[in-house]
Amino acid sequence: MPKIIVEVMPKEVLLDPAGKSVNNALHRKGHKDITAVRIGKRIELHFDRAVTDADIAEAQQIGESFLSNAVIEDVVSVTVQN
Amino acid sequence: MTIKIGVVTFPGTLDDRDAQRAVRIAGAEAVPLWHADANLHKVDAVVLPGGFSYGDYLRCGAIAAQAPVTAEIVKAANGGLPVLGICNGFQVLVEAHLLPGGLIRNEKQHFICRDQRLRVENVNTPWTNQFTQNEEITIPLKNGEGGYIANPETLKRLEGEGLVAFRYLDSNPNGSMNDIAGLRNERGNVVGLMPHPEHAVEPGFGPDSSVAMKSGIDGLKFFTSVINSLVNA
């Protein structure tokens, strides 16, 4: 199925509590070389047809205006799987 | 004339009935507003109550900010309609860009539920005019994502222009920058805060006070304030 994948991450400067908890658990399990974990969101937009450049531009806009909140998050990638 | 105050219900809203009750106790008529109904039914003011609208999916308040009723509220708020956002309602106001900044998970990860002391720092709004400047009040607080953040320029502007309406006293419950508990917009008609005034409006059901257990009704002044401002408008 053709789809656009939008990935959203919490801003680098912000504490990511979920990532920090996972990192702590990994350290308890002995994965000491992992210095940090950050957890974001992967959002898939599905289509019944091939994805166009206009769809990608629209996904970028949707990503920045609705799927993420610019105060706390960044859209880190918009990719296509046709 | 009877003042009509709309109280919005989104799927997942919890405190709409308490907010309606607070409106009635203050002396106005409570008008239920439905999320999918793009119609404010000629209300004189709107309350966005607390809860977990749309399951807090995506981000707290993000989907509610796109609801049909919210588009009408944004339009009306830009025209001066008094709007109060409580807890999830504050998050909706932020996501709808009626107030700046964002709200993130509490600093220590815990859902906090307690009676919270606040200082009222701006009394020049329809929702705070019955308070005295710097009045200290106690109303319930209950949230998991109440940490207020904004970029340094926004914070500077909020402080410089006196747009911080409420500040946490004693200990900051959620890591909010500058101890910010609530904000007003430039015009003053839009006010949002994380703590819950609607749960402190009737003796016997409010926070403990120095007078008696559960006697605190500091939240009532939010609702009498807006009635006062509308009657004298």
HADDOCK unambig.tbl for C-alpha pairs under 7 A between the chains (distance, minus, plus):
assign (segid A and resid 67 and name CA) (segid B and resid 58 and name CA) 6.92 0.50 0.50
assign (segid A and resid 71 and name CA) (segid B and resid 101 and name CA) 6.15 0.50 0.50
assign (segid A and resid 71 and name CA) (segid B and resid 102 and name CA) 6.03 0.50 0.50
assign (segid A and resid 71 and name CA) (segid B and resid 150 and name CA) 6.65 0.50 0.50
assign (segid A and resid 72 and name CA) (segid B and resid 102 and name CA) 6.85 0.50 0.50
